[in-house]
Structures are given as C-alpha cells and as structure tokens.
Amino acid sequence: MNSRPLDWRVLPDADAVAEAASRIIAAAAVDAIGQRGAFHLVLAGGRTPEAAYRLLAHQGADWDLWEFYFGDERCLPADHAERNSWMAEEVILSQVPLNNSKVHPIPAELGAEVAAEHYARIVAAAAPFDLVLLGVGEDGHTASLFPGQPLNPEALTVAVHEAPKPPPDRVSLGLGALQSSRYLLVLATGAGKRVALGRWQAGEELPITRVCHGQRVTVLLDEAANPAA
C-alpha cells in the first residue's frame, strides 16, 4: 500500500475529467511559477489528455514560463500522426505563444536506445518535474511501462521493445524520473479501465502501482471507470 493516500476523485464523465484536469494543471502552473519561476509539465497521450489540452489552450497563462516534456513516445517518424508529440503540437503547442526551445519532444524517430539515452540527459537537467500527466491502460500500464517489464528504480528513461500494443518500440520516462516528480495527475475514463483501477486500488503489483507508490497523486476518473460502481 502507498505510504501516502491517493486522492481519488470520481467525476460524471470524460468531459468532466478533462475539465478538472485542465484546472489542476493551470493551478499547478501558477504555484510552480510563483515558487520557482517556471513550470515543468510532462504530457501524456490519449483522448482524455487531448481534451484537457484543448481546454488549457484557451486559458490565459504565462506560457513563456512553461516547459513541455513527454512521458513516452512511439518510435515513429517525427511527423507521424500517432505520435504523442504530434497530437500535443496540434491541440495545444501550436495554439499558444511558445518558444520552440520550451518544448522537449522525445526523438523516438532515432530508435528506442538512442532516443532514451538522449532524453535521459534532458530529463536529468529538468528534474524534478512539477506535474506529470499519466494515463492507465487496461493492463495497468502507464506511460510505456508495461506489466512484466523490469522496472529499474533509478532509470530516468527506458527503451521499450516488444510492447504488447503497436508499435513495439517506444521510449518512456522511467521510475527514477517519475517518482522524483512533485505531483502526478492520473486520468482514467471508460469502462475498460475499471478492472485495472480496481487492481491498483487493491495494491496489485502493476506499473501504475509502482510509479505512484508513496507519491503525491491525484486520480481523476469518470463513473464508467469507477471500480466501486
């Protein structure tokens, strides 16, 4: 069990989860900028984060003080529509006044090993992150850390091969980066997530369990994903 209790918040639907996430991210940015002069945010892929990013893009913010990073990436060409960086560029990064130097994509087009080594240097310079946005897969994976994959507690990044969902080669932040972060925000929507969330609540050894153990974590889920429903 976590030494620090998780903050589970059940909301009516996926739209409500996205709205709550955008508010939490915006508030965390104000707090981080007030305390440290910058906000280091790690983005996730997926439909619910995408909806949250669209809402964020229409909020007023000190965008020049935000720095964007990525929790994981698929080893696909840089302009491939299935990359997390491509989605983020479309829905938020191109919609707000940002200097390109503030955006730090994972160069996964170089291959998993090379990209992981490259990104580890960027993570080491940026950590600890102020907020990391995470999702949960139906198998309990998060970012691109999958069940059965060895998790090195010191690793800042991980080169992933033979992922159980395509594409098989990916790059992910590792436990060393995720568990040093100041705040983890987990989004889970849809009935397909209900079993995994129940297993997590029961303390089963899943990647999401390992990542969030002992950390400051808020979990936003909709009624469809609620294990208690």
N, C-alpha and C positions, 0 to 999 in steps of 0.2 A: 504494500500500500504506500501511497505518497506520504511523505512526512509533512507536506503542506497540502491542505484540502483543495481540490479543484473547484472552480467556480462554474457550475453547470447552469446554463440559462436556456430554458425551453421557450421558443417563440412560435407564433402560429404557423408560419410558412417560410419558404425560402426567401421571399422578398423581405420579410421582417428580419431574417438573419442577415441579409446583405445590408439593410439599413442600419441595424445595430452595429455591424462590423465597421461600416464607414464612420459612424460616430466615435467608436472606440479608437480607431486609427487616428482620426483627426485630433481627438483629445490627447492621445499619447504623443502626437507630434508637438502640440503646444507645450506639453510638460517637458519633453526632451529638449526642445529649443530653448525653453526658459532656463533649464538647468545646465545644459551643455552646449548650447549654441548650434545644434544640428540634430536632425532626426534620421536615424539609420533604420530603414524599413526593408524587410525581406518579403518578397512577393511569392504567392503560390499560384498554381494553375487551377483551372476548374471553373464551372459555370457560376457557382455562388461567389467566389472571389471576383470573377469578372463583373458580376452585377454590383458588388461593393466598389470596385474601381470606377465604374461608370458614375456612381453617386459621388465618390470622392472628387472626381474631375470637375464637378460643378460646385464644389465648395471653395470658399476663399481660404487660402493658406499661404504661408511663407515658403513657396515652392523652391526658391533658391537655396533654402536651408535643408531640403530633403535630399537624402541619398538613397537610391534604389538598388537592391540586390535581389537575388533569386534563390529560392530554396532548392530547386532542382531544375534540370533541363534534359530534354531528349537530344540524343546525338543525331541531329538532322541538319540540313543546310540552314544557314543563319536566317534566311528569308522564308523558311517553311512555315506554313500556316498552323501547324500543330505544335510549334514551339511555344513555351510559356512566354518567352521574351517577345514573340510576335504578337500574342494576344495583349500583353501589357502595353506594348507600343501603340496598338490600335485603340485601346479603350481609355488609357489614361496618359501615358508618357507623351504622346503627340498632342494631347489636348490641354496641357498646362505649360506655363512658361518655364522650361527646364534647360539648363546647360547639359549637353551630352556627357560631359565629364562627371555628372552626378548619377549616371545610370551605368550599372556594372553587370552586364549580361555574362552568363557562363559561356565561354567559347566552345560549346559542345560539338560544333562542326569540325573541330580539330581531332576528335576522338576522345573517348572517355578518360584514358590515362593522362594524356597531355592536358586536357581541359581541367581535370581535377587538380593536377599539380599547379597549373596556372592560377586557378581560382583560390586555392589554399593560400597563396600569397596575398591575394586581395582580401580574403576573409581575415587573415591574421592582422592586417593593418586596420581593418574596420571594427573588429570585435571589441567589446560585446555589442551586439545589435540591440536597438531599443525595442523593436517589436518584430516578431516573426509570425507570419500568417501561415497556417498549416491546414491541410485537409486530412481526411481519414478515408482510406479505401475499404471496400467490403471485406478485405482480408486483414484489416488492421494496419496496413502500411501507411506511412506518412512521408511527404516529400517523395524520394525514390528509395526509401529504406524499406525493404520487403521482408516478410517472415522467412526465416531460415537463413537469412544473410547475416554473417558475422558482423557485429557492431563494435568497433573499436572506440572506447570511451574518449580517446584522445584525438580522434580524427577530425580535422576541420572539414574535409571534403572526402567523398567516396566515389571511385569509379565503379559503376554498376554494369555488370554483364549478365546476360540471360535473365533479364527481368521477366516476370510472369505475364506482363502485358506489353504490347508493342509500343515503341521499338525496344529491342532487348538491351541496347547500350544507352546508358544515361550517366549523368553526373548529379550528385546530391550533396547538400551540406551533411556533415557527419555529426555524431553526438557531441564532439568537442566544441563545435560552433553553436549547435542548437541549445545545448544545456548551459552555455555561458551567457545566453541572451537574457535580457532584462524582463521580457514579457512574451509569452506565447499565446496566440489567439487562434483557436481551432474552430473551423466551420464544418458542420456536418448536416446535410439535408437529404431527405428522401428515405423511403422505407428500406432501401437496400443497405443503408448504413446501420440499421437498428441492431443487428446481431453483433457487429463489430464493436459498437459502443457499449453494448451490454457486457461483452467480454472484457473490454477495457475497464468498465466500472467494477467488474469482479476481480480485477488485478491480474488478469491473464498476461503472460509474457508475450506482448505484441510490440512491434516497433513504436507505435504511438505511446504505449505504456512506458517504454524505456526512455523515449525522448522527453516526456512530460514529468517523469519521476522527480519529485521534490522541487519542481519549478513553479514560478508564478504563472498560472494557466487560467484562461477563461475559455470555456467551451460553449459556443452558440449552436444550438440545434433546433430544428423545427419539430413540430408534433409528429410528423411522419417518421422521423428518425429516433424518437424518444423510446428508449428500451422499456420504460415504465408504462408506456401507453397500452 
